[in-house]
């Protein structure tokens, strides 16, 4: 192999190594965000259930003036 070809192969290998590292970092971030989204979905379901329970327990919200009037 001549010097120019060898330099190009080394440059490509270097870029490939950086790209592999970058992809691994992106994957780690994606996994962490997916876990966080799952936690937030679960919390949202719980809060929706509690809100539904509260709204079911209230017959009707009275239409009256607040005490500060």
PDB file with one MODEL, atoms N, CA, C and O in Angstrom:
MODEL        1
ATOM      1  N   UNK A   1       0.839  -1.182   0.000  1.00  0.00           N
ATOM      2  CA  UNK A   1       0.000   0.000   0.000  1.00  0.00           C
ATOM      3  C   UNK A   1       0.880   1.240   0.000  1.00  0.00           C
ATOM      4  O   UNK A   1       1.882   1.319   0.710  1.00  0.00           O
ATOM      5  N   UNK A   2       0.486   2.180  -0.797  1.00  0.00           N
ATOM      6  CA  UNK A   2       1.277   3.409  -0.811  1.00  0.00           C
ATOM      7  C   UNK A   2       0.872   4.311   0.359  1.00  0.00           C
ATOM      8  O   UNK A   2      -0.144   4.067   1.010  1.00  0.00           O
ATOM      9  N   UNK A   3       1.645   5.321   0.617  1.00  0.00           N
ATOM     10  CA  UNK A   3       1.490   6.197   1.786  1.00  0.00           C
ATOM     11  C   UNK A   3       0.130   6.897   1.786  1.00  0.00           C
ATOM     12  O   UNK A   3      -0.514   7.000   2.829  1.00  0.00           O
ATOM     13  N   UNK A   4      -0.311   7.379   0.612  1.00  0.00           N
ATOM     14  CA  UNK A   4      -1.589   8.100   0.528  1.00  0.00           C
ATOM     15  C   UNK A   4      -2.759   7.187   0.882  1.00  0.00           C
ATOM     16  O   UNK A   4      -3.658   7.585   1.623  1.00  0.00           O
ATOM     17  N   UNK A   5      -2.749   5.985   0.363  1.00  0.00           N
ATOM     18  CA  UNK A   5      -3.826   5.034   0.655  1.00  0.00           C
ATOM     19  C   UNK A   5      -3.822   4.663   2.133  1.00  0.00           C
ATOM     20  O   UNK A   5      -4.880   4.575   2.757  1.00  0.00           O
ATOM     21  N   UNK A   6      -2.662   4.450   2.679  1.00  0.00           N
ATOM     22  CA  UNK A   6      -2.552   4.109   4.094  1.00  0.00           C
ATOM     23  C   UNK A   6      -3.087   5.251   4.971  1.00  0.00           C
ATOM     24  O   UNK A   6      -3.796   5.007   5.947  1.00  0.00           O
ATOM     25  N   UNK A   7      -2.749   6.478   4.622  1.00  0.00           N
ATOM     26  CA  UNK A   7      -3.245   7.636   5.384  1.00  0.00           C
ATOM     27  C   UNK A   7      -4.768   7.734   5.310  1.00  0.00           C
ATOM     28  O   UNK A   7      -5.428   8.050   6.300  1.00  0.00           O
ATOM     29  N   UNK A   8      -5.315   7.460   4.134  1.00  0.00           N
ATOM     30  CA  UNK A   8      -6.770   7.509   3.981  1.00  0.00           C
ATOM     31  C   UNK A   8      -7.440   6.414   4.798  1.00  0.00           C
ATOM     32  O   UNK A   8      -8.477   6.658   5.413  1.00  0.00           O
ATOM     33  N   UNK A   9      -6.878   5.228   4.817  1.00  0.00           N
ATOM     34  CA  UNK A   9      -7.438   4.118   5.605  1.00  0.00           C
ATOM     35  C   UNK A   9      -7.376   4.467   7.085  1.00  0.00           C
ATOM     36  O   UNK A   9      -8.340   4.224   7.811  1.00  0.00           O
ATOM     37  N   UNK A  10      -6.276   5.024   7.543  1.00  0.00           N
ATOM     38  CA  UNK A  10      -6.147   5.420   8.946  1.00  0.00           C
ATOM     39  C   UNK A  10      -7.178   6.500   9.290  1.00  0.00           C
ATOM     40  O   UNK A  10      -7.787   6.462  10.359  1.00  0.00           O
ATOM     41  N   UNK A  11      -7.371   7.452   8.390  1.00  0.00           N
ATOM     42  CA  UNK A  11      -8.360   8.511   8.627  1.00  0.00           C
ATOM     43  C   UNK A  11      -9.772   7.919   8.714  1.00  0.00           C
ATOM     44  O   UNK A  11     -10.563   8.318   9.569  1.00  0.00           O
ATOM     45  N   UNK A  12     -10.083   6.978   7.835  1.00  0.00           N
ATOM     46  CA  UNK A  12     -11.392   6.332   7.871  1.00  0.00           C
ATOM     47  C   UNK A  12     -11.579   5.518   9.154  1.00  0.00           C
ATOM     48  O   UNK A  12     -12.654   5.547   9.753  1.00  0.00           O
ATOM     49  N   UNK A  13     -10.555   4.803   9.570  1.00  0.00           N
ATOM     50  CA  UNK A  13     -10.643   4.035  10.804  1.00  0.00           C
ATOM     51  C   UNK A  13     -10.844   4.948  12.018  1.00  0.00           C
ATOM     52  O   UNK A  13     -11.584   4.617  12.944  1.00  0.00           O
ATOM     53  N   UNK A  14     -10.175   6.095  11.993  1.00  0.00           N
ATOM     54  CA  UNK A  14     -10.327   7.057  13.088  1.00  0.00           C
ATOM     55  C   UNK A  14     -11.750   7.597  13.122  1.00  0.00           C
ATOM     56  O   UNK A  14     -12.360   7.675  14.189  1.00  0.00           O
ATOM     57  N   UNK A  15     -12.282   7.967  11.963  1.00  0.00           N
ATOM     58  CA  UNK A  15     -13.652   8.461  11.898  1.00  0.00           C
ATOM     59  C   UNK A  15     -14.640   7.396  12.352  1.00  0.00           C
ATOM     60  O   UNK A  15     -15.600   7.691  13.063  1.00  0.00           O
ATOM     61  N   UNK A  16     -14.399   6.167  11.941  1.00  0.00           N
ATOM     62  CA  UNK A  16     -15.271   5.059  12.327  1.00  0.00           C
ATOM     63  C   UNK A  16     -15.255   4.864  13.838  1.00  0.00           C
ATOM     64  O   UNK A  16     -16.299   4.614  14.440  1.00  0.00           O
ATOM     65  N   UNK A  17     -14.097   4.972  14.447  1.00  0.00           N
ATOM     66  CA  UNK A  17     -13.999   4.823  15.899  1.00  0.00           C
ATOM     67  C   UNK A  17     -14.783   5.924  16.608  1.00  0.00           C
ATOM     68  O   UNK A  17     -15.492   5.658  17.578  1.00  0.00           O
ATOM     69  N   UNK A  18     -14.657   7.158  16.124  1.00  0.00           N
ATOM     70  CA  UNK A  18     -15.416   8.259  16.720  1.00  0.00           C
ATOM     71  C   UNK A  18     -16.922   8.063  16.522  1.00  0.00           C
ATOM     72  O   UNK A  18     -17.711   8.323  17.430  1.00  0.00           O
ATOM     73  N   UNK A  19     -17.313   7.605  15.339  1.00  0.00           N
ATOM     74  CA  UNK A  19     -18.731   7.370  15.070  1.00  0.00           C
ATOM     75  C   UNK A  19     -19.291   6.253  15.961  1.00  0.00           C
ATOM     76  O   UNK A  19     -20.412   6.362  16.458  1.00  0.00           O
ATOM     77  N   UNK A  20     -18.525   5.196  16.159  1.00  0.00           N
ATOM     78  CA  UNK A  20     -18.972   4.114  17.034  1.00  0.00           C
ATOM     79  C   UNK A  20     -19.163   4.617  18.459  1.00  0.00           C
ATOM     80  O   UNK A  20     -20.144   4.267  19.116  1.00  0.00           O
ATOM     81  N   UNK A  21     -18.242   5.426  18.934  1.00  0.00           N
ATOM     82  CA  UNK A  21     -18.359   5.999  20.271  1.00  0.00           C
ATOM     83  C   UNK A  21     -19.591   6.892  20.365  1.00  0.00           C
ATOM     84  O   UNK A  21     -20.336   6.834  21.343  1.00  0.00           O
ATOM     85  N   UNK A  22     -19.797   7.715  19.345  1.00  0.00           N
ATOM     86  CA  UNK A  22     -20.950   8.618  19.325  1.00  0.00           C
ATOM     87  C   UNK A  22     -22.260   7.837  19.330  1.00  0.00           C
ATOM     88  O   UNK A  22     -23.193   8.199  20.048  1.00  0.00           O
ATOM     89  N   UNK A  23     -22.338   6.786  18.550  1.00  0.00           N
ATOM     90  CA  UNK A  23     -23.548   5.954  18.501  1.00  0.00           C
ATOM     91  C   UNK A  23     -23.792   5.309  19.862  1.00  0.00           C
ATOM     92  O   UNK A  23     -24.935   5.242  20.314  1.00  0.00           O
ATOM     93  N   UNK A  24     -22.751   4.839  20.510  1.00  0.00           N
ATOM     94  CA  UNK A  24     -22.906   4.250  21.841  1.00  0.00           C
ATOM     95  C   UNK A  24     -23.414   5.279  22.847  1.00  0.00           C
ATOM     96  O   UNK A  24     -24.265   4.963  23.678  1.00  0.00           O
ATOM     97  N   UNK A  25     -22.907   6.490  22.782  1.00  0.00           N
ATOM     98  CA  UNK A  25     -23.383   7.553  23.666  1.00  0.00           C
ATOM     99  C   UNK A  25     -24.845   7.874  23.399  1.00  0.00           C
ATOM    100  O   UNK A  25     -25.625   8.055  24.334  1.00  0.00           O
ATOM    101  N   UNK A  26     -25.220   7.947  22.122  1.00  0.00           N
ATOM    102  CA  UNK A  26     -26.614   8.209  21.771  1.00  0.00           C
ATOM    103  C   UNK A  26     -27.531   7.094  22.279  1.00  0.00           C
ATOM    104  O   UNK A  26     -28.642   7.349  22.743  1.00  0.00           O
ATOM    105  N   UNK A  27     -27.054   5.877  22.183  1.00  0.00           N
ATOM    106  CA  UNK A  27     -27.849   4.742  22.649  1.00  0.00           C
ATOM    107  C   UNK A  27     -28.062   4.826  24.165  1.00  0.00           C
ATOM    108  O   UNK A  27     -29.162   4.569  24.654  1.00  0.00           O
ATOM    109  N   UNK A  28     -27.024   5.180  24.894  1.00  0.00           N
ATOM    110  CA  UNK A  28     -27.154   5.319  26.345  1.00  0.00           C
ATOM    111  C   UNK A  28     -28.154   6.409  26.705  1.00  0.00           C
ATOM    112  O   UNK A  28     -28.970   6.233  27.609  1.00  0.00           O
ATOM    113  N   UNK A  29     -28.093   7.524  26.005  1.00  0.00           N
ATOM    114  CA  UNK A  29     -29.032   8.623  26.250  1.00  0.00           C
ATOM    115  C   UNK A  29     -30.450   8.176  25.906  1.00  0.00           C
ATOM    116  O   UNK A  29     -31.395   8.471  26.638  1.00  0.00           O
ATOM    117  N   UNK A  30     -30.591   7.478  24.811  1.00  0.00           N
ATOM    118  CA  UNK A  30     -31.908   7.008  24.391  1.00  0.00           C
ATOM    119  C   UNK A  30     -32.501   6.048  25.413  1.00  0.00           C
ATOM    120  O   UNK A  30     -33.688   6.136  25.726  1.00  0.00           O
ATOM    121  N   UNK A  31     -31.701   5.145  25.930  1.00  0.00           N
ATOM    122  CA  UNK A  31     -32.178   4.197  26.940  1.00  0.00           C
ATOM    123  C   UNK A  31     -32.595   4.937  28.210  1.00  0.00           C
ATOM    124  O   UNK A  31     -33.637   4.636  28.792  1.00  0.00           O
ATOM    125  N   UNK A  32     -31.786   5.899  28.635  1.00  0.00           N
ATOM    126  CA  UNK A  32     -32.107   6.671  29.836  1.00  0.00           C
ATOM    127  C   UNK A  32     -33.397   7.462  29.636  1.00  0.00           C
ATOM    128  O   UNK A  32     -34.233   7.519  30.537  1.00  0.00           O
ATOM    129  N   UNK A  33     -33.564   8.069  28.471  1.00  0.00           N
ATOM    130  CA  UNK A  33     -34.776   8.843  28.208  1.00  0.00           C
ATOM    131  C   UNK A  33     -36.002   7.937  28.127  1.00  0.00           C
ATOM    132  O   UNK A  33     -37.082   8.316  28.580  1.00  0.00           O
ATOM    133  N   UNK A  34     -35.846   6.758  27.562  1.00  0.00           N
ATOM    134  CA  UNK A  34     -36.960   5.817  27.492  1.00  0.00           C
ATOM    135  C   UNK A  34     -37.397   5.406  28.895  1.00  0.00           C
ATOM    136  O   UNK A  34     -38.594   5.318  29.169  1.00  0.00           O
ATOM    137  N   UNK A  35     -36.439   5.155  29.781  1.00  0.00           N
ATOM    138  CA  UNK A  35     -36.779   4.818  31.164  1.00  0.00           C
ATOM    139  C   UNK A  35     -37.509   5.974  31.838  1.00  0.00           C
ATOM    140  O   UNK A  35     -38.493   5.760  32.545  1.00  0.00           O
ATOM    141  N   UNK A  36     -37.030   7.201  31.622  1.00  0.00           N
ATOM    142  CA  UNK A  36     -37.669   8.375  32.213  1.00  0.00           C
ATOM    143  C   UNK A  36     -39.080   8.556  31.668  1.00  0.00           C
ATOM    144  O   UNK A  36     -39.996   8.887  32.421  1.00  0.00           O
ATOM    145  N   UNK A  37     -39.264   8.344  30.380  1.00  0.00           N
ATOM    146  CA  UNK A  37     -40.593   8.453  29.775  1.00  0.00           C
ATOM    147  C   UNK A  37     -41.532   7.419  30.372  1.00  0.00           C
ATOM    148  O   UNK A  37     -42.690   7.727  30.654  1.00  0.00           O
ATOM    149  N   UNK A  38     -41.050   6.190  30.569  1.00  0.00           N
ATOM    150  CA  UNK A  38     -41.880   5.149  31.170  1.00  0.00           C
ATOM    151  C   UNK A  38     -42.307   5.527  32.585  1.00  0.00           C
ATOM    152  O   UNK A  38     -43.454   5.307  32.975  1.00  0.00           O
ATOM    153  N   UNK A  39     -41.383   6.095  33.348  1.00  0.00           N
ATOM    154  CA  UNK A  39     -41.703   6.540  34.710  1.00  0.00           C
ATOM    155  C   UNK A  39     -42.752   7.654  34.666  1.00  0.00           C
ATOM    156  O   UNK A  39     -43.709   7.637  35.439  1.00  0.00           O
ATOM    157  N   UNK A  40     -42.572   8.617  33.766  1.00  0.00           N
ATOM    158  CA  UNK A  40     -43.526   9.721  33.648  1.00  0.00           C
ATOM    159  C   UNK A  40     -44.901   9.236  33.197  1.00  0.00           C
ATOM    160  O   UNK A  40     -45.917   9.756  33.657  1.00  0.00           O
ATOM    161  N   UNK A  41     -44.946   8.253  32.310  1.00  0.00           N
ATOM    162  CA  UNK A  41     -46.225   7.687  31.886  1.00  0.00           C
ATOM    163  C   UNK A  41     -46.944   7.036  33.064  1.00  0.00           C
ATOM    164  O   UNK A  41     -48.151   7.205  33.240  1.00  0.00           O
ATOM    165  N   UNK A  42     -46.192   6.295  33.863  1.00  0.00           N
ATOM    166  CA  UNK A  42     -46.781   5.642  35.024  1.00  0.00           C
ATOM    167  C   UNK A  42     -47.318   6.682  36.009  1.00  0.00           C
ATOM    168  O   UNK A  42     -48.426   6.536  36.523  1.00  0.00           O
ATOM    169  N   UNK A  43     -46.537   7.725  36.270  1.00  0.00           N
ATOM    170  CA  UNK A  43     -46.990   8.789  37.164  1.00  0.00           C
ATOM    171  C   UNK A  43     -48.228   9.479  36.602  1.00  0.00           C
ATOM    172  O   UNK A  43     -49.147   9.819  37.348  1.00  0.00           O
ATOM    173  N   UNK A  44     -48.250   9.682  35.299  1.00  0.00           N
ATOM    174  CA  UNK A  44     -49.397  10.312  34.655  1.00  0.00           C
ATOM    175  C   UNK A  44     -50.647   9.453  34.826  1.00  0.00           C
ATOM    176  O   UNK A  44     -51.722   9.977  35.117  1.00  0.00           O
ATOM    177  N   UNK A  45     -50.515   8.137  34.649  1.00  0.00           N
ATOM    178  CA  UNK A  45     -51.650   7.240  34.841  1.00  0.00           C
ATOM    179  C   UNK A  45     -52.169   7.303  36.271  1.00  0.00           C
ATOM    180  O   UNK A  45     -53.378   7.345  36.500  1.00  0.00           O
ATOM    181  N   UNK A  46     -51.236   7.310  37.245  1.00  0.00           N
ATOM    182  CA  UNK A  46     -51.639   7.389  38.641  1.00  0.00           C
ATOM    183  C   UNK A  46     -52.365   8.695  38.936  1.00  0.00           C
ATOM    184  O   UNK A  46     -53.402   8.703  39.600  1.00  0.00           O
ATOM    185  N   UNK A  47     -51.816   9.790  38.440  1.00  0.00           N
ATOM    186  CA  UNK A  47     -52.443  11.091  38.678  1.00  0.00           C
ATOM    187  C   UNK A  47     -53.795  11.183  37.986  1.00  0.00           C
ATOM    188  O   UNK A  47     -54.732  11.756  38.543  1.00  0.00           O
ATOM    189  N   UNK A  48     -53.913  10.633  36.791  1.00  0.00           N
ATOM    190  CA  UNK A  48     -55.193  10.636  36.094  1.00  0.00           C
ATOM    191  C   UNK A  48     -56.229   9.834  36.870  1.00  0.00           C
ATOM    192  O   UNK A  48     -57.390  10.230  36.973  1.00  0.00           O
ATOM    193  N   UNK A  49     -55.797   8.709  37.411  1.00  0.00           N
ATOM    194  CA  UNK A  49     -56.703   7.895  38.222  1.00  0.00           C
ATOM    195  C   UNK A  49     -57.159   8.639  39.463  1.00  0.00           C
ATOM    196  O   UNK A  49     -58.340   8.608  39.809  1.00  0.00           O
ATOM    197  N   UNK A  50     -56.230   9.309  40.135  1.00  0.00           N
ATOM    198  CA  UNK A  50     -56.597  10.078  41.331  1.00  0.00           C
ATOM    199  C   UNK A  50     -57.535  11.226  40.973  1.00  0.00           C
ATOM    200  O   UNK A  50     -58.491  11.499  41.698  1.00  0.00           O
ATOM    201  N   UNK A  51     -57.264  11.894  39.863  1.00  0.00           N
ATOM    202  CA  UNK A  51     -58.119  12.991  39.433  1.00  0.00           C
ATOM    203  C   UNK A  51     -59.515  12.477  39.084  1.00  0.00           C
ATOM    204  O   UNK A  51     -60.516  13.122  39.397  1.00  0.00           O
ATOM    205  N   UNK A  52     -59.574  11.329  38.441  1.00  0.00           N
ATOM    206  CA  UNK A  52     -60.871  10.733  38.106  1.00  0.00           C
ATOM    207  C   UNK A  52     -61.628  10.364  39.378  1.00  0.00           C
ATOM    208  O   UNK A  52     -62.836  10.580  39.466  1.00  0.00           O
ATOM    209  N   UNK A  53     -60.923   9.808  40.362  1.00  0.00           N
ATOM    210  CA  UNK A  53     -61.554   9.481  41.637  1.00  0.00           C
ATOM    211  C   UNK A  53     -62.095  10.739  42.312  1.00  0.00           C
ATOM    212  O   UNK A  53     -63.207  10.733  42.841  1.00  0.00           O
ATOM    213  N   UNK A  54     -61.310  11.815  42.295  1.00  0.00           N
ATOM    214  CA  UNK A  54     -61.767  13.076  42.898  1.00  0.00           C
ATOM    215  C   UNK A  54     -62.981  13.637  42.162  1.00  0.00           C
ATOM    216  O   UNK A  54     -63.935  14.096  42.790  1.00  0.00           O
ATOM    217  N   UNK A  55     -62.943  13.601  40.855  1.00  0.00           N
ATOM    218  CA  UNK A  55     -64.073  14.156  40.104  1.00  0.00           C
ATOM    219  C   UNK A  55     -65.318  13.287  40.269  1.00  0.00           C
ATOM    220  O   UNK A  55     -66.435  13.801  40.233  1.00  0.00           O
ATOM    221  N   UNK A  56     -65.143  11.990  40.449  1.00  0.00           N
ATOM    222  CA  UNK A  56     -66.286  11.116  40.694  1.00  0.00           C
ATOM    223  C   UNK A  56     -66.888  11.362  42.069  1.00  0.00           C
ATOM    224  O   UNK A  56     -68.099  11.233  42.247  1.00  0.00           O
ATOM    225  N   UNK A  57     -66.049  11.717  43.048  1.00  0.00           N
ATOM    226  CA  UNK A  57     -66.535  11.927  44.407  1.00  0.00           C
ATOM    227  C   UNK A  57     -67.258  13.264  44.546  1.00  0.00           C
ATOM    228  O   UNK A  57     -68.080  13.427  45.448  1.00  0.00           O
ATOM    229  N   UNK A  58     -66.965  14.219  43.669  1.00  0.00           N
ATOM    230  CA  UNK A  58     -67.648  15.512  43.699  1.00  0.00           C
ATOM    231  C   UNK A  58     -68.872  15.441  42.800  1.00  0.00           C
ATOM    232  O   UNK A  58     -68.771  15.104  41.621  1.00  0.00           O
ATOM    233  N   UNK A  59     -70.023  15.758  43.364  1.00  0.00           N
ATOM    234  CA  UNK A  59     -71.231  15.744  42.549  1.00  0.00           C
ATOM    235  C   UNK A  59     -71.230  16.919  41.581  1.00  0.00           C
ATOM    236  O   UNK A  59     -71.344  16.754  40.367  1.00  0.00           O
ATOM    237  N   UNK A  60     -71.099  18.097  42.150  1.00  0.00           N
ATOM    238  CA  UNK A  60     -71.097  19.285  41.319  1.00  0.00           C
ATOM    239  C   UNK A  60     -70.353  20.381  42.062  1.00  0.00           C
ATOM    240  O   UNK A  60     -70.484  20.518  43.278  1.00  0.00           O
ATOM    241  N   UNK A  61     -69.589  21.142  41.341  1.00  0.00           N
ATOM    242  CA  UNK A  61     -68.869  22.256  41.951  1.00  0.00           C
ATOM    243  C   UNK A  61     -69.856  23.408  42.094  1.00  0.00           C
ATOM    244  O   UNK A  61     -70.448  23.844  41.107  1.00  0.00           O
ATOM    245  N   UNK A  62     -70.035  23.899  43.306  1.00  0.00           N
ATOM    246  CA  UNK A  62     -71.005  24.993  43.472  1.00  0.00           C
ATOM    247  C   UNK A  62     -70.530  26.269  42.776  1.00  0.00           C
ATOM    248  O   UNK A  62     -69.338  26.574  42.741  1.00  0.00           O
ATOM    249  N   UNK A  63     -71.476  26.987  42.236  1.00  0.00           N
ATOM    250  CA  UNK A  63     -71.174  28.237  41.547  1.00  0.00           C
ATOM    251  C   UNK A  63     -71.462  29.391  42.511  1.00  0.00           C
ATOM    252  O   UNK A  63     -72.549  29.970  42.507  1.00  0.00           O
ATOM    253  N   UNK A  64     -70.490  29.699  43.313  1.00  0.00           N
ATOM    254  CA  UNK A  64     -70.653  30.782  44.280  1.00  0.00           C
ATOM    255  C   UNK A  64     -69.421  31.663  44.279  1.00  0.00           C
ATOM    256  O   UNK A  64     -68.361  31.289  43.776  1.00  0.00           O
ATOM    257  N   UNK A  65     -69.586  32.836  44.852  1.00  0.00           N
ATOM    258  CA  UNK A  65     -68.479  33.783  44.890  1.00  0.00           C
ATOM    259  C   UNK A  65     -67.407  33.296  45.851  1.00  0.00           C
ATOM    260  O   UNK A  65     -67.729  32.713  46.887  1.00  0.00           O
ATOM    261  N   UNK A  66     -66.144  33.522  45.530  1.00  0.00           N
ATOM    262  CA  UNK A  66     -65.067  33.159  46.445  1.00  0.00           C
ATOM    263  C   UNK A  66     -65.135  34.018  47.699  1.00  0.00           C
ATOM    264  O   UNK A  66     -65.724  35.099  47.673  1.00  0.00           O
ATOM    265  N   UNK A  67     -64.543  33.554  48.796  1.00  0.00           N
ATOM    266  CA  UNK A  67     -64.653  34.279  50.064  1.00  0.00           C
ATOM    267  C   UNK A  67     -63.997  35.662  50.047  1.00  0.00           C
ATOM    268  O   UNK A  67     -64.312  36.478  50.914  1.00  0.00           O
ATOM    269  N   UNK A  68     -63.126  35.954  49.128  1.00  0.00           N
ATOM    270  CA  UNK A  68     -62.461  37.247  49.130  1.00  0.00           C
ATOM    271  C   UNK A  68     -63.304  38.354  48.500  1.00  0.00           C
ATOM    272  O   UNK A  68     -62.868  39.505  48.472  1.00  0.00           O
ATOM    273  N   UNK A  69     -64.501  38.039  47.992  1.00  0.00           N
ATOM    274  CA  UNK A  69     -65.364  39.083  47.427  1.00  0.00           C
ATOM    275  C   UNK A  69     -66.241  39.697  48.488  1.00  0.00           C
ATOM    276  O   UNK A  69     -67.032  40.593  48.192  1.00  0.00           O
TER     277      UNK A  69
ENDMDL
END
